Amino acid sequence: MKIKQAELKAAAYNPEQFPVWELPEISFLGRSNVGKSSLINKLIGRKNLARTSSTPGKTRGLYFYLLNGKLCFVDLPGYGYAKVSRQERQRWAPIIEEYLETRSNLYGCVHLIDSRHEPTEDDKLMADWLRMHSIPRVTAVTKADKLSRGALARQIKIIGSRLGLFEEEPLVPFSARTGSGRDQLWKAIVGLLPQ
């Protein structure tokens, strides 16, 4: 997909701040420091629209990015380790759950997993939660350039198995550094949208 226009339209720190519109939304979720902002930037062809940081836990609200005036990417706070207080992390959980459970124009999620590690307990819980709530998802295996081709292939099998993914569920290796996997991930995201 060619993105000609991309802008941050809203930052929501509570459900009352969610934008009111019927635009299709795709959310991005994963543990802290998995590379969500870098992936979003690479997908839309912008260097710094989604703020990246070497400090885990930088995303502290839900950020709504409007693309071409007709599609919205929603960057959710990372789960798991983050250099923020436990109280702050506990504050995020209900906002994220409310968004995922009640957003009628949410068409699916991109669930990010770091290629260099086996899925964490939090990753498995999130995969199970999305399945339980019947939320369609694409699993993006990030930082794919950090592994050899053989090691990446092995990790993809392990990730698919540990998350209990069905064969037809998209599992896309992706590198925000090289752009590898960008077209495949866009194709999978478009597959989640209303035709």
C-alpha positions as CSV (number, residue, x, y, z in Angstrom):
1,M,0.0,0.0,0.0
2,K,1.3,3.5,-0.9
3,I,1.0,5.9,2.0
4,K,0.8,9.5,0.7
5,Q,-0.4,11.1,3.9
6,A,0.2,10.0,7.5
7,E,-0.4,12.0,10.7
8,L,-0.8,11.5,14.4
9,K,-4.5,12.3,14.9
10,A,-5.0,11.4,18.6
11,A,-3.3,10.3,21.7
12,A,-5.6,8.6,24.2
13,Y,-4.7,8.1,27.9
14,N,-8.3,7.1,28.8
15,P,-11.2,5.7,26.8
16,E,-13.0,9.1,26.7
17,Q,-10.1,10.3,24.5
18,F,-10.6,7.6,21.8
19,P,-11.5,9.3,18.5
20,V,-15.1,9.1,17.4
21,W,-15.1,7.9,13.8
22,E,-15.9,4.8,11.7
23,L,-12.6,4.5,10.0
24,P,-11.1,0.9,10.0
25,E,-8.4,0.5,12.6
26,I,-5.6,-2.0,13.0
27,S,-3.8,-2.1,16.3
28,F,-0.2,-3.0,17.0
29,L,0.7,-4.7,20.2
30,G,3.7,-6.5,21.8
31,R,6.0,-6.5,24.7
32,S,8.0,-3.4,25.5
33,N,11.1,-2.9,23.2
34,V,9.8,-5.4,20.5
35,G,10.1,-2.6,17.9
36,K,6.4,-1.5,17.4
37,S,7.2,2.1,16.6
38,S,10.0,1.2,14.2
39,L,7.8,-1.3,12.4
40,I,5.0,1.3,12.1
41,N,7.4,3.9,10.7
42,K,8.9,1.4,8.2
43,L,5.4,0.3,7.1
44,I,4.2,3.8,6.4
45,G,7.5,5.0,5.0
46,R,8.2,7.7,7.6
47,K,11.3,8.0,9.7
48,N,9.9,9.5,12.9
49,L,6.1,9.6,12.9
50,A,5.8,6.9,15.6
51,R,8.3,7.8,18.3
52,T,11.0,5.3,18.9
53,S,13.2,5.0,22.0
54,S,15.9,2.7,23.4
55,T,14.0,3.0,26.7
56,P,11.3,0.3,26.9
57,G,7.8,1.6,27.9
58,K,8.0,4.9,25.9
59,T,4.5,4.4,24.5
60,R,2.3,5.4,27.4
61,G,-1.0,6.0,25.7
62,L,-2.9,4.8,22.6
63,Y,-1.6,6.7,19.5
64,F,-3.9,6.9,16.5
65,Y,-2.2,7.4,13.1
66,L,-4.4,8.4,10.2
67,L,-3.1,7.1,6.9
68,N,-4.4,8.5,3.5
69,G,-7.4,9.8,5.4
70,K,-9.0,6.4,5.4
71,L,-7.2,3.9,7.6
72,C,-5.9,4.2,11.1
73,F,-3.0,2.4,12.8
74,V,-3.2,2.3,16.6
75,D,0.0,1.9,18.6
76,L,-0.7,0.4,22.0
77,P,1.5,0.5,25.1
78,G,4.0,-2.4,25.4
79,Y,3.3,-5.1,27.9
80,G,5.9,-6.9,30.1
81,Y,9.1,-5.1,31.1
82,A,9.0,-1.4,31.0
83,K,11.0,1.2,33.0
84,V,7.8,2.7,34.5
85,S,6.1,2.1,37.8
86,R,3.9,-1.0,38.4
87,Q,1.1,1.4,39.1
88,E,1.5,3.0,35.6
89,R,1.5,-0.4,33.9
90,Q,-1.6,-1.4,35.8
91,R,-3.3,1.8,34.6
92,W,-2.6,0.8,31.0
93,A,-4.1,-2.6,31.2
94,P,-7.8,-1.6,31.5
95,I,-7.4,1.1,28.7
96,I,-5.9,-1.5,26.4
97,E,-8.6,-4.1,27.2
98,E,-11.4,-1.6,26.8
99,Y,-10.0,-0.6,23.4
100,L,-9.6,-4.2,22.2
101,E,-13.0,-5.4,23.6
102,T,-15.2,-2.5,22.6
103,R,-13.8,-0.8,19.5
104,S,-16.4,-1.7,16.8
105,N,-14.2,-0.5,14.0
106,L,-11.1,-2.5,15.1
107,Y,-10.6,-5.0,12.2
108,G,-7.5,-6.8,13.6
109,C,-4.2,-6.6,15.4
110,V,-0.6,-7.0,14.4
111,H,1.0,-9.0,17.3
112,L,4.8,-8.4,17.4
113,I,7.2,-11.0,18.7
114,D,11.0,-10.6,18.8
115,S,12.7,-13.1,16.5
116,R,15.7,-13.5,18.8
117,H,13.7,-14.9,21.7
118,E,11.0,-17.5,22.4
119,P,7.6,-16.0,23.1
120,T,7.4,-14.9,26.7
121,E,4.5,-15.9,29.1
122,D,3.0,-12.4,28.4
123,D,3.2,-13.1,24.6
124,K,1.4,-16.4,25.1
125,L,-1.3,-14.8,27.3
126,M,-1.8,-12.0,24.7
127,A,-2.1,-14.6,21.9
128,D,-4.7,-16.6,23.9
129,W,-6.6,-13.4,24.9
130,L,-6.9,-12.3,21.2
131,R,-8.1,-15.8,20.2
132,M,-10.6,-15.9,23.1
133,H,-12.0,-12.6,22.0
134,S,-12.1,-13.6,18.3
135,I,-9.9,-10.7,17.3
136,P,-8.2,-11.5,13.9
137,R,-4.4,-11.0,14.0
138,V,-1.2,-11.1,12.1
139,T,1.9,-12.1,13.9
140,A,5.0,-10.1,12.9
141,V,8.4,-11.6,13.9
142,T,10.5,-8.5,14.3
143,K,14.3,-7.9,14.1
144,A,14.5,-10.6,11.5
145,D,17.8,-9.2,10.2
146,K,19.5,-10.1,13.4
147,L,19.4,-13.9,12.6
148,S,20.7,-16.1,9.8
149,R,18.2,-17.5,7.4
150,G,18.3,-20.9,9.0
151,A,18.1,-19.6,12.6
152,L,15.1,-17.4,11.6
153,A,13.3,-20.3,10.0
154,R,13.7,-22.3,13.2
155,Q,12.6,-19.4,15.4
156,I,9.5,-18.9,13.2
157,K,8.5,-22.6,13.7
158,I,9.0,-22.3,17.5
159,I,7.1,-19.0,17.7
160,G,4.1,-20.4,15.7
161,S,4.1,-23.5,17.9
162,R,4.4,-21.7,21.3
163,L,1.7,-19.3,20.4
164,G,-0.6,-22.1,19.1
165,L,-1.1,-20.4,15.7
166,F,-3.1,-22.2,13.1
167,E,-1.4,-22.8,9.7
168,E,-3.6,-20.3,8.0
169,E,-2.8,-17.5,10.5
170,P,-0.2,-15.1,9.0
171,L,3.3,-15.2,10.6
172,V,5.5,-12.6,8.8
173,P,9.3,-12.1,9.5
174,F,10.0,-8.4,9.4
175,S,13.0,-6.1,9.6
176,A,12.5,-2.4,10.3
177,R,16.2,-1.9,9.4
178,T,16.2,-3.4,6.0
179,G,12.4,-3.3,5.1
180,S,12.4,-7.1,4.6
181,G,8.9,-8.4,5.0
182,R,7.2,-5.0,4.4
183,D,5.2,-6.1,1.4
184,Q,4.1,-9.4,3.0
185,L,3.0,-7.6,6.1
186,W,1.0,-5.0,4.2
187,K,-0.7,-7.8,2.3
188,A,-1.6,-9.5,5.5
189,I,-2.9,-6.3,7.0
190,V,-5.0,-5.5,3.9
191,G,-6.4,-9.1,4.3
192,L,-7.8,-8.0,7.7
193,L,-9.7,-5.0,6.3
194,P,-13.2,-4.9,4.9
195,Q,-13.0,-5.5,1.2
